[in-house]
Amino acid sequence: MKSSYSLLALLAFASSAYSQTAMHPDDLPVVTVSPGVSLQELTGRSAAPGAKTDQGSVALFRLEPGRASAWSHNKVGEESFFVLKGRGEVWLGNKAHAVRPGSFVLIPPSVVRSIRASKGEALEYYAITTPAWTKDDDILTTAPEGAPK
């Protein structure tokens, strides 16, 4: 569990650096991204007052069983996924990588990606983006040849 402790320490630091209170996803609004895909933003450009920053963003994502994020890539932002619950796969280009609780995936800018929950269970993960995520930096695209649509 050393890796999860390190990420939790990073999340606590990110929250405390801009906020005077501890944050918990139960206290944050849920944003539906697409059917079966939702997020809660802990810190970032559009976070709650006291948690706004352009330095980095942290969002807790939930994918219902069998659901996937859209295919996209960042122009500038580097993104990391840290899986908390469930199993699935992260597609980087046309190559799949199995993920489970504790899995960490670093995604450089320009790498086309999608994350998918297994059919039998929901997948929850933190997405950490530096600099903080923006709609203009996140480019929607089509699935690479050989990858699921």
Secondary structure as the mmCIF struct_conf table of DSSP 4:
data_model
#
loop_
_struct_conf.conf_type_id
_struct_conf.id
_struct_conf.beg_label_comp_id
_struct_conf.beg_label_asym_id
_struct_conf.beg_label_seq_id
_struct_conf.end_label_comp_id
_struct_conf.end_label_asym_id
_struct_conf.end_label_seq_id
HELX_RH_AL_P HELX_RH_AL_P1 LYS A 2 TYR A 18
BEND BEND1 GLN A 20 THR A 21
HELX_RH_3T_P HELX_RH_3T_P1 PRO A 25 ASP A 27
BEND BEND2 LEU A 28 LEU A 28
STRN STRN1 VAL A 31 SER A 34
TURN_TY1_P TURN_TY1_P1 PRO A 35 GLY A 36
STRN STRN2 VAL A 37 THR A 43
STRN STRN3 GLY A 44 GLY A 44
TURN_TY1_P TURN_TY1_P2 ARG A 45 SER A 46
BEND BEND3 ALA A 47 ALA A 47
HELX_LH_PP_P HELX_LH_PP_P1 ALA A 48 ALA A 48
TURN_TY1_P TURN_TY1_P3 PRO A 49 GLY A 50
BEND BEND4 ALA A 51 ALA A 51
STRN STRN4 LYS A 52 LYS A 52
BEND BEND5 ASP A 54 GLN A 55
STRN STRN5 SER A 57 LEU A 63
TURN_TY1_P TURN_TY1_P4 PRO A 65 GLY A 66
STRN STRN6 ALA A 68 ALA A 68
HELX_LH_PP_P HELX_LH_PP_P2 SER A 69 TRP A 71
STRN STRN7 SER A 72 ASN A 74
BEND BEND6 LYS A 75 VAL A 76
STRN STRN8 GLU A 78 LYS A 85
STRN STRN9 GLY A 88 LEU A 92
TURN_TY1_P TURN_TY1_P5 GLY A 93 ASN A 94
STRN STRN10 LYS A 95 VAL A 99
TURN_TY1_P TURN_TY1_P6 PRO A 101 GLY A 102
STRN STRN11 PHE A 104 ILE A 107
TURN_TY1_P TURN_TY1_P7 PRO A 109 SER A 110
STRN STRN12 ARG A 113 ALA A 117
TURN_TY1_P TURN_TY1_P8 LYS A 119 GLY A 120
BEND BEND7 GLU A 121 GLU A 121
STRN STRN13 LEU A 123 THR A 130
BEND BEND8 PRO A 131 PRO A 131
TURN_TY1_P TURN_TY1_P9 LYS A 135 ASP A 137
STRN STRN14 ASP A 138 LEU A 140
HELX_LH_PP_P HELX_LH_PP_P3 THR A 142 PRO A 144
TURN_TY1_P TURN_TY1_P10 GLU A 145 GLY A 146
BEND BEND9 ALA A 147 ALA A 147
#
